[in-house]
Amino acid sequence: MEIGLFDEVEVVRISDEDQLAELEFAEAQEKFCSAACRWHDTKEPKAMEAMVEYEVKLLNAFMTGSDKPIMLRAWAAYRRRLLFHHRKES
């Protein structure tokens, strides 16, 4: 008997809260990267304030439900990627 690609299809429902949290995370990520690039280019204090504001939002969303040290290391790697690789990829 062969198992095909669609033999085990499951319907997964995502709550509205989860979808909103995901959208807010993506928006905060985009705004953080934008503020970081603006601060890097201009050294404006307002850009640094915006960068810190969105970094706090990202960190809170990233750490939701977990207080494990491994998540802080994962956050550090993620933040580094946003700050240093974002420009090259964009």
Backbone bond lengths (Angstrom), bond angles and torsions (degrees), N, CA, C in turn:
res aa  C-N    CA-C-N  psi(-1)  N-CA   C-N-CA  omega(-1)  CA-C   N-CA-C  phi
1 M - - - 1.442 - - 1.519 109.45 -
2 E 1.297 116.86 128.93 1.458 122.40 178.89 1.517 110.67 -92.69
3 I 1.301 114.25 142.17 1.456 119.20 175.08 1.518 106.97 -101.20
4 G 1.299 115.94 120.35 1.458 120.99 -179.06 1.522 111.72 -87.89
5 L 1.276 114.67 175.44 1.454 121.64 -176.89 1.529 112.64 -64.23
6 F 1.310 117.71 -36.92 1.457 120.97 -175.09 1.527 113.16 -107.61
7 D 1.320 118.28 24.37 1.458 120.45 -179.91 1.525 112.46 -70.65
8 E 1.307 117.69 -29.63 1.459 120.45 -178.51 1.527 109.56 -124.82
9 V 1.306 116.26 80.23 1.456 121.55 179.49 1.523 108.26 -99.69
10 E 1.307 115.68 128.63 1.453 120.62 177.58 1.526 108.70 -118.92
11 V 1.292 115.65 139.80 1.449 121.02 175.75 1.517 107.42 -93.47
12 V 1.321 115.82 123.68 1.458 120.85 -179.19 1.519 107.63 -114.14
13 R 1.281 115.34 127.63 1.462 120.20 178.87 1.525 108.57 -103.56
14 I 1.310 115.10 131.96 1.461 121.34 179.51 1.523 107.43 -108.04
15 S 1.323 115.56 132.36 1.461 119.40 -177.92 1.531 110.77 -69.08
16 D 1.314 114.65 159.56 1.462 120.28 178.63 1.524 111.03 -62.42
17 E 1.334 116.71 -36.75 1.464 120.27 179.68 1.524 111.16 -63.25
18 D 1.331 116.06 -40.83 1.468 119.74 178.83 1.517 111.63 -66.09
19 Q 1.325 116.04 -40.09 1.461 119.88 178.68 1.524 110.85 -65.61
20 L 1.332 116.69 -42.43 1.462 120.21 178.20 1.526 111.07 -63.99
21 A 1.320 117.10 -41.78 1.459 120.71 178.91 1.527 110.55 -62.09
22 E 1.319 116.75 -40.36 1.462 120.86 178.75 1.527 111.73 -65.49
23 L 1.323 116.54 -41.70 1.465 120.61 177.93 1.528 111.49 -66.37
24 E 1.325 117.01 -41.85 1.457 120.53 178.42 1.524 111.19 -64.66
25 F 1.325 117.03 -37.08 1.465 121.06 177.48 1.524 110.36 -63.62
26 A 1.325 116.42 -45.72 1.471 120.58 179.96 1.528 110.78 -63.51
27 E 1.328 116.60 -39.95 1.463 120.41 178.99 1.530 111.28 -66.48
28 A 1.328 116.75 -43.78 1.469 120.50 178.48 1.529 110.50 -63.84
29 Q 1.322 116.94 -38.29 1.464 121.03 178.16 1.523 110.60 -61.75
30 E 1.314 116.21 -45.99 1.467 120.96 -179.64 1.532 111.08 -63.42
31 K 1.323 116.65 -44.69 1.457 120.37 -179.10 1.527 111.52 -69.19
32 F 1.332 117.51 -35.43 1.466 120.80 175.98 1.521 110.42 -61.65
33 C 1.318 116.46 -47.12 1.468 120.65 -179.83 1.527 111.15 -63.83
34 S 1.320 116.49 -40.39 1.459 120.68 178.88 1.523 110.92 -63.75
35 A 1.334 116.79 -45.35 1.470 120.69 179.30 1.526 110.77 -66.32
36 A 1.328 117.20 -37.84 1.469 120.47 179.28 1.531 110.42 -64.57
37 C 1.321 116.77 -42.07 1.470 120.17 177.88 1.521 110.63 -65.62
38 R 1.343 116.88 -42.14 1.462 120.56 179.40 1.525 110.56 -64.19
39 W 1.330 116.70 -41.57 1.464 119.89 179.09 1.529 110.40 -65.95
40 H 1.320 117.01 -40.94 1.459 121.02 179.79 1.522 111.11 -62.09
41 D 1.335 116.24 -38.41 1.460 120.63 -177.68 1.528 113.30 -79.39
42 T 1.337 116.87 -36.92 1.464 119.41 -171.28 1.520 114.92 -114.75
43 K 1.311 117.74 -20.02 1.473 124.11 -176.01 1.532 111.73 59.70
44 E 1.327 116.99 31.02 1.462 121.86 177.54 1.525 110.02 -71.85
45 P 1.330 117.16 136.17 1.466 119.59 176.23 1.532 112.86 -63.06
46 K 1.336 117.16 -34.01 1.467 120.09 178.92 1.525 111.19 -65.89
47 A 1.312 116.71 -35.17 1.459 120.22 178.08 1.530 109.93 -67.43
48 M 1.332 116.85 -38.08 1.462 120.29 177.52 1.528 110.60 -66.14
49 E 1.338 117.24 -40.61 1.459 120.93 177.91 1.528 110.83 -62.34
50 A 1.325 116.76 -43.27 1.463 120.87 178.28 1.517 110.48 -64.74
51 M 1.317 116.31 -40.74 1.460 120.34 179.41 1.532 110.37 -61.12
52 V 1.317 116.90 -44.92 1.467 121.19 179.73 1.528 110.45 -65.37
53 E 1.321 116.95 -41.44 1.470 121.13 179.53 1.531 110.78 -58.71
54 Y 1.329 116.45 -48.17 1.459 119.65 -178.57 1.523 111.71 -74.54
55 E 1.317 117.48 -27.01 1.462 119.39 175.49 1.529 110.22 -65.95
56 V 1.320 116.98 -39.74 1.465 120.81 177.74 1.524 110.24 -63.64
57 K 1.345 116.91 -42.60 1.466 119.98 177.77 1.529 111.00 -62.27
58 L 1.330 116.24 -43.76 1.452 119.94 178.96 1.527 111.75 -63.80
59 L 1.315 116.20 -44.37 1.460 120.04 -179.62 1.521 110.86 -62.35
60 N 1.318 117.34 -43.73 1.465 120.07 178.20 1.526 111.55 -62.32
61 A 1.315 116.85 -42.35 1.464 120.19 178.47 1.525 110.93 -67.84
62 F 1.310 116.80 -38.42 1.462 121.68 -178.62 1.525 110.90 -66.74
63 M 1.333 116.49 -38.28 1.461 120.97 -174.99 1.527 113.30 -93.23
64 T 1.318 118.26 6.05 1.463 121.21 -178.30 1.523 110.58 -55.44
65 G 1.325 114.45 122.84 1.464 119.97 175.70 1.509 115.67 79.98
66 S 1.311 118.94 6.27 1.455 120.00 -178.81 1.519 110.27 -141.67
67 D 1.315 115.61 137.07 1.462 120.44 175.05 1.529 110.59 -124.05
68 K 1.311 115.59 23.16 1.465 120.67 -177.83 1.528 110.78 -79.57
69 P 1.327 116.54 141.29 1.470 120.40 178.65 1.529 113.58 -59.84
70 I 1.321 117.14 -29.58 1.467 119.79 -179.81 1.531 110.38 -63.91
71 M 1.332 117.12 -31.25 1.458 120.28 178.24 1.523 111.07 -69.22
72 L 1.333 117.09 -34.01 1.465 119.42 176.41 1.523 110.87 -66.58
73 R 1.329 116.73 -37.64 1.472 119.34 176.30 1.523 110.50 -67.62
74 A 1.328 116.08 -38.31 1.468 119.67 177.09 1.530 110.09 -64.45
75 W 1.345 116.07 -39.43 1.463 120.01 177.22 1.524 110.68 -61.73
76 A 1.331 116.93 -44.15 1.467 120.61 -179.38 1.527 110.81 -60.18
77 A 1.329 116.93 -41.84 1.466 120.60 178.91 1.530 110.70 -67.49
78 Y 1.319 116.40 -40.78 1.464 121.23 179.38 1.524 110.29 -64.26
79 R 1.328 117.49 -44.86 1.466 122.17 179.95 1.525 110.24 -62.70
80 R 1.321 116.39 -43.03 1.466 120.87 178.83 1.523 109.96 -60.55
81 R 1.320 116.28 -41.62 1.470 119.75 179.12 1.528 110.71 -64.37
82 L 1.331 116.64 -42.19 1.466 119.17 178.40 1.524 111.41 -62.23
83 L 1.318 116.27 -41.91 1.462 119.64 -175.69 1.520 113.69 -75.27
84 F 1.331 117.59 -39.44 1.458 119.44 -170.81 1.528 114.11 -104.35
85 H 1.311 118.90 -25.27 1.459 119.95 -178.33 1.515 112.23 -100.25
86 H 1.312 116.62 -17.95 1.462 120.20 -176.65 1.524 111.55 -59.75
87 R 1.314 117.61 -42.98 1.468 120.82 -178.33 1.531 111.70 -64.19
88 K 1.333 116.12 -41.50 1.446 119.36 -177.53 1.530 111.57 -66.19
89 E 1.345 116.17 -36.21 1.455 120.77 -175.88 1.522 113.17 -81.77
90 S 1.322 117.27 -20.90 1.470 118.83 -173.75 1.505 113.16 -84.03
